[in-house]
Amino acid sequence: DGKIYDAYVIYPKNHTSEANFVEYFVYQVMPDILENKCGYTMCIYGRDIYPGEDAASAIETRVQKSRRLIMLLTLQLVNSKEDAYDQHIALYNALVQNDTKVILLEMEKIGTYGKLQESLRFIIKQQGTIKWKEEHTVHPQSPNSKFWKQVRYHMPLAHRPS
């Protein structure tokens, strides 16, 4: 299908204390489970998009070369203007070009979805979110937890372990 990544990951990039877990999750937990244990390939901004690359076109290209879009919903992402660009490009690809399936990981209680952009509310209405629950933080590395099973369910079939 010409895609090189199974998933492009969108997450809040501010370095606040709340973001520390999200960053650990994005750079350590997700690659450990989805890449090392399940054999998926992921594109993570800051790891797979290089300094000096034109960020806008790099994001657009990587999103187009990804089969899925994994978006970590946090209050910070919901309220942030700085992450809006890759969200916008990614959601455009997903909804308008109907090219990429979106997997929404609700990393903390968002409460009402009223503040979310309309495209995100539309996706949530259609398929809901996969909620990260506090008890997962004790053993986030278990690929057989309910959370990771739900994530894998939405990932492309080709790499799913039998």
N, C-alpha and C positions, 0 to 999 in steps of 0.2 A: 504493500500500500504506500510505499515511499516514505513512511514515517520512520524516524530513528529513535524516538523516545516513546515509552509507554505512557509517561505522564510528565507534564510541566507543573511545577509547584509554585503557587502564589501564596505568600505569607507576609505579615507585617515586618518591615525592615528597620523599624526604630529600635534603638538599643535602650529600652527601658527595662526595669527589673522584671515586669510581667513578661516581657518579650524573651527573657533568658530561657524559660522553659520552651517556648515556641521555637527559638533558635536551636536549642539542644535537640528538640523533636525533629526539626527539619534537616539538620546536618548529621545527627547521630542515629536517632531512633528509626526514622523513615528509611534511610538508606540501608540500615542494618536489616530491617524486616523485608522491605519491598525489593531491594536489590540483592543483598547477600543471601537471604533465606528463601525468597520467592522468585528470583531471577528476572525481575523487571528492570528496565532502564529509565532513569528519571533525569529531568533537567531541572536543576535548582539554581536560581539566580544567586550569584556570589560564589558558586562552586563551578558551574558550567558555562557561565557567561563571563568573559574575561575582561579585566581592566583594559581600557583603550578601545574596546569594541563599542560601536555606536549602540547604546543600550536600546533605543527604540526599535531599530531594525533587527537587532539580535533577539529581542523579546518576540517580535512578530514572527521571525523565521523559526525560532524554537517552538513557539506555540503551534505553528502550522505543521511542524514536524513531529508533533506529539499526538498520540491517540486519545489521551485523557488530559483533563485539567484538574489538578487537585488544589482546592482553595481552602486555606485555613481561615475559618471565620473567628475573629477575635474582636473584642470591643474596639481595640486599637485599629484593626483593619477597617471596621465599619466606619469609624470616625476619622480615618486618615485620608488626607487629600494626596499625600505623597505616593501612595501605592495605587492611585487611581489609574495610572496609565496602563500598567500591565493587566490590571483587572479589566479595563475597558477593551483592550485589544483581544484579550482572551475570551471575554464574554461575547464580543462581536463575532469571533470565529465560531464559538459554540452555538450561538443563537441564530445569527444571520446566515452564516455559511453552512450551518448545521454540520460542521466538520468535526467538532471535538465534543466528547461527552464530558460533563462537569461532575466532579465529586466534591461535595461540600463537607468539610470536617469542622464541626462546631467545637472549637477548643475550649470555650468557656461559655457560660450562660449569656446569650445575647439578649434575652428578654423578648421584647416585641421586635418584629422584623421591620417595623415602620421606617427606621432610619436607613435601611439598606436601599441601594439603587434598585430601580424597578426590575431590571434584568435578573438580579439575584433573587428578588422576591418571587419572580416568575418560576425560576428553577426550583426554589424551595417548595413552592406550591405544587409543582409537578412531581418532585421526587423526594423532598425532605432533606434532612442533613444526617450525617453520621455523628453522633454526639460522643465526645471524649469525656469519660466520667473520671472523677478523681481516683477511683480505685485502680484505674489502669496505670496510674503513675507509680504504683508499687512494682509492677512487672510490665513495663511498657514494651519489653522485648519479646513477649510471647506472641508469635504469629498466629497462634490458635485462639487468641482471645476473641470475644464477640466483635470487638471494634475492628480488628484486623481482618476477620472473616468478612465483615461487611464491606470493608475497603476493597478486599480482593474480589468480592462478588461484582463490584463495579469496574474492575480493571479489565483490560482486553483478555480474551479467552486464550490466545496463543500460548501465553506463558504460564497459565494456571497449572500448578502442580497437580498431578492426578491423585 
